[in-house]
Amino acid sequence: MALSLETAVAYVPHATRPCHFEPDIAEFNEGVLAPYGMRFDTSFAAGGSNATFLELAEGVLRAAPGPLPGPDLLIVAYALPDPHAPEKTLAAHLGHVLGDRSMSFAVSEQGLGAPFTALRIAGAYLRSGRCHSAAVVIVEQTTYPYPEPFVQDGDLVDSAVLLVLGAAGGWELAGLASAGPGRDLAALLDEPPGLPEGADPGERLVVTGSWAEAADTGPAGPKAHQAPPGSYCTGVWLEFARHHAEWGAAYRTVVLGDTDPRTGISHVATFTRPEAAADVPRGESR
């Protein structure tokens, strides 16, 4: 039994708020930074948006179309930390917001692979019968009270993605794979995991993140789409959330792939449409 996408929401706020750290939060950050010879300095955060994971997660929930049923499983995935509110257990809080019926936890310390791992875990729970629905919340905040060149020089922006998955719906998660460092992302995209045997390349869309080399699939190969710069672990998922409905009218398969610039590890996820939807003419909407 495969996970199916029921709802996908992209959220990129543009508001900013003044830089403020409560004394206990400042003390926490100072303690974390000191062993690495780094100094807590709010001047680095003064010009940023100062959003928190909590604000981003609640924002993407509010942006969802209609009320969300409480999932059996809720996973928060992130690559970059949130120094503004480290005392908040976000996954448990979101579970409470959604009805207090979810098993919940977070996946981190995996770079942009965190959302891929979250989906792998959700799929395992579903196959084991331990859950029938899941929500994955991917959050990325970009303001730090210390030098963080990867974020600050990369002009990253705050963003969040909500993926609501169940046993029946639209796009089905057909397969996940990772490789490297040392193995080219193109090799994973050429033979994506879970691709139906004999699938027509022309009915496939390859979506790469801004960190990956643009997919060169050739005129007879799959179509290609690259996420714009500005995101780290949310990039391909923002694009999927924004365009999954229109892509469902044009393609049978969407392959999402990216390479982590910090580790060189590549990740790929394959989504396919059920055969019942395969007769939709390409380029037309349902």
DAQUIVEN-V938240 format. One record per pair of residues at least 24 apart in sequence whose ideal C-beta (glycine too) atoms are under 6 Angstrom apart, sorted by sequence separation. I is the first residue (numbers start at 0). J is the second residue. D is the distance in Angstrom with one decimal. If there is no record, write none. Layout:
# DAQUIVEN-V938240
i:I j:J d:D
i:I j:J d:D
This chain:
# DAQUIVEN-V938240
i:136 j:161 d:5.6
i:209 j:234 d:5.5
i:18 j:44 d:4.5
i:208 j:234 d:4.0
i:251 j:277 d:5.8
i:18 j:45 d:4.8
i:135 j:162 d:4.4
i:184 j:211 d:5.3
i:208 j:235 d:4.8
i:69 j:97 d:4.3
i:73 j:101 d:4.1
i:52 j:81 d:4.3
i:69 j:98 d:3.2
i:134 j:163 d:5.1
i:206 j:235 d:5.4
i:51 j:81 d:5.8
i:72 j:102 d:5.1
i:73 j:103 d:4.3
i:75 j:105 d:4.2
i:76 j:106 d:4.7
i:77 j:107 d:5.5
i:18 j:49 d:5.3
i:69 j:100 d:4.5
i:70 j:101 d:5.4
i:133 j:164 d:4.8
i:248 j:279 d:5.5
i:51 j:83 d:4.5
i:69 j:101 d:5.9
i:78 j:110 d:5.1
i:206 j:238 d:5.7
i:249 j:281 d:4.9
i:15 j:48 d:4.4
i:16 j:49 d:5.1
i:51 j:84 d:4.9
i:78 j:111 d:5.6
i:132 j:165 d:4.5
i:249 j:282 d:5.6
i:53 j:87 d:5.6
i:78 j:113 d:5.5
i:131 j:166 d:5.8
i:248 j:283 d:5.8
i:248 j:284 d:4.8
i:52 j:89 d:5.2
i:56 j:93 d:5.8
i:76 j:113 d:4.1
i:248 j:285 d:5.7
i:76 j:114 d:4.5
i:76 j:117 d:4.2
i:204 j:246 d:5.8
i:74 j:117 d:4.3
i:12 j:58 d:5.8
i:204 j:250 d:4.6
i:211 j:257 d:5.1
i:210 j:257 d:5.7
i:211 j:258 d:4.8
i:10 j:58 d:5.1
i:202 j:250 d:5.6
i:210 j:258 d:5.6
i:10 j:59 d:3.9
i:72 j:121 d:6.0
i:202 j:251 d:4.3
i:203 j:252 d:4.3
i:204 j:253 d:4.9
i:205 j:254 d:5.0
i:206 j:255 d:4.9
i:207 j:256 d:5.4
i:208 j:257 d:3.2
i:210 j:260 d:4.7
i:8 j:59 d:5.4
i:10 j:62 d:5.0
i:72 j:124 d:5.3
i:8 j:62 d:5.1
i:28 j:82 d:5.2
i:8 j:63 d:5.0
i:119 j:175 d:5.2
i:27 j:85 d:5.7
i:72 j:130 d:4.3
i:71 j:130 d:3.5
i:81 j:140 d:5.3
i:71 j:131 d:5.7
i:79 j:139 d:5.9
i:115 j:175 d:5.8
i:71 j:132 d:5.1
i:72 j:133 d:4.2
i:73 j:134 d:4.9
i:74 j:135 d:5.1
i:75 j:136 d:5.0
i:76 j:137 d:4.8
i:77 j:138 d:5.1
i:82 j:143 d:6.0
i:70 j:132 d:4.5
i:70 j:133 d:5.3
i:191 j:254 d:4.4
i:70 j:134 d:4.2
i:188 j:256 d:5.3
i:158 j:230 d:5.5
i:184 j:256 d:5.5
i:156 j:229 d:4.9
i:160 j:233 d:5.5
i:184 j:258 d:4.9
i:158 j:233 d:4.5
i:194 j:269 d:5.9
i:155 j:231 d:6.0
i:160 j:236 d:4.3
i:191 j:267 d:5.6
i:193 j:269 d:4.4
i:160 j:237 d:5.8
i:192 j:269 d:5.5
i:169 j:247 d:6.0
i:187 j:265 d:5.8
i:191 j:269 d:4.5
i:56 j:136 d:5.3
i:160 j:240 d:5.2
i:187 j:267 d:4.4
i:184 j:265 d:4.1
i:56 j:138 d:5.6
i:55 j:138 d:4.7
i:180 j:263 d:2.9
i:179 j:263 d:5.2
i:180 j:264 d:5.8
i:179 j:264 d:4.6
i:52 j:138 d:4.8
i:179 j:265 d:5.0
i:178 j:265 d:5.5
i:177 j:266 d:4.7
i:50 j:140 d:5.2
i:176 j:267 d:5.0
i:49 j:142 d:4.9
i:139 j:232 d:6.0
i:175 j:268 d:5.2
i:48 j:142 d:5.7
i:139 j:233 d:4.9
i:47 j:142 d:3.1
i:174 j:269 d:4.5
i:137 j:233 d:5.3
i:173 j:269 d:4.5
i:44 j:142 d:4.9
i:172 j:270 d:5.9
i:173 j:271 d:4.6
i:137 j:236 d:5.5
i:43 j:143 d:6.0
i:44 j:144 d:4.6
i:59 j:159 d:4.0
i:170 j:270 d:4.1
i:171 j:271 d:5.5
i:43 j:144 d:5.5
i:43 j:145 d:5.8
i:59 j:161 d:4.6
i:41 j:144 d:5.1
i:40 j:144 d:5.9
i:55 j:159 d:4.1
i:39 j:144 d:5.4
i:50 j:157 d:4.6
i:37 j:145 d:5.2
i:48 j:157 d:5.4
i:32 j:145 d:5.9
i:113 j:232 d:5.7
i:2 j:122 d:5.2
i:111 j:231 d:5.8
i:111 j:232 d:4.0
i:114 j:236 d:5.7
i:2 j:125 d:5.7
i:12 j:157 d:5.8
i:111 j:257 d:5.6
i:11 j:158 d:4.8
i:111 j:259 d:4.9
i:10 j:159 d:4.5
i:110 j:259 d:4.2
i:9 j:160 d:5.8
i:110 j:261 d:5.6
i:115 j:266 d:4.3
i:110 j:262 d:5.6
i:8 j:161 d:4.2
i:78 j:231 d:5.4
i:115 j:268 d:5.9
i:78 j:232 d:3.8
i:112 j:266 d:4.9
i:7 j:162 d:5.5
i:6 j:163 d:3.9
i:5 j:163 d:4.8
i:4 j:164 d:5.9
i:5 j:165 d:5.1
i:2 j:164 d:4.4
i:3 j:165 d:5.8
i:5 j:168 d:4.1
i:3 j:167 d:5.5
i:4 j:168 d:5.7
i:3 j:168 d:3.5
i:4 j:169 d:5.2
i:0 j:166 d:5.8
i:4 j:170 d:4.3
i:3 j:171 d:5.0
i:1 j:171 d:4.5
i:2 j:172 d:4.4
i:1 j:172 d:5.6
i:9 j:237 d:4.7
i:9 j:240 d:3.9
i:8 j:240 d:5.7
i:9 j:241 d:4.9
i:7 j:240 d:3.9
i:7 j:243 d:5.2
